[in-house]
């Protein structure tokens, strides 16, 4: 159990710093939200309720009151040197009894793909663990692959996919759930198999195959791309991938992928026992890596795990 504590009002990073909200930032906060309204509204409900500067002021007042109650700690993200406001990150859904919390974040489009959110996560996470939180979660819409990639790149393990978990803007939305544990135990060398993650079927035509499986499963895919489709079937998934020279159309040509706790250590483990890489590694939309490994007997299996690069 973590004792109830407060967060510092400013946290400095290498290129950015986080600062507790005050009312002076309300106009700039609203302008940034308004400029990114369509983009943010795809995955979050609150832009629809933020229509004026006053709405941003009311949000800041709520944050300040929550800070006093130690129920939520929300920060603005600022560039060092220019002090430019670029987005928000906060510690939400705090459960002091069970020593867990959740990080939520957003950033303006002009500042995406520069590593600012990753830096914000790292410096805020460090404070969370110093305060003695045991578990930190990152949750995002099952359609928000960019946010999922950020979580994966920062070492958060994909622990679940909650189908139709909540209603957002009048429609059911699924959620990715990522987690990280504050553990002093060095388990980076332990190879742990956690169960079957998904099966690949190599097909000649993606669209026709997707449409057929939609009818069979009575469910739409969670990932739907021109060259890749993934359905979630309970704890595991079924993926459709275009057949190619390495994986041609063939009866019994599906490949089972197994989730592992440490991707690099597992690949090394297989190689040390005479196996070789057959396909990959590559990064998938959830910011994890997958590969196929051929054992010494010519069989191919797949593994999936977090990308820690």
ABEGO torsion letter per residue (X at the ends): XBBBBBBBABBBBAABBBBBBBAAAAAAAAAAAAAAAAAAAAABAAAAABABAAAAAAAAAAAAAAAAAGABBBBBBBBBGAGBBAEBBBBBGBBAAAGBBBBBBBBBAAABGAGAAAAAAAAAAAAAAAAGBABBBBBBBAABAAAAAAAAAAGBBBABBBBGABBBGGBBBBBBBBBBBBBABBAAABBBBAEBABBBBBBABAAAAAAAAAAAAGBBBABBBAABBBBBBEABBBBBBBBBAABBBBBGABBBBBBBABAAAAAAAAAAAGBBBABOBBBBAAGBBBBBBBBAAGBBBBBBBBBAX
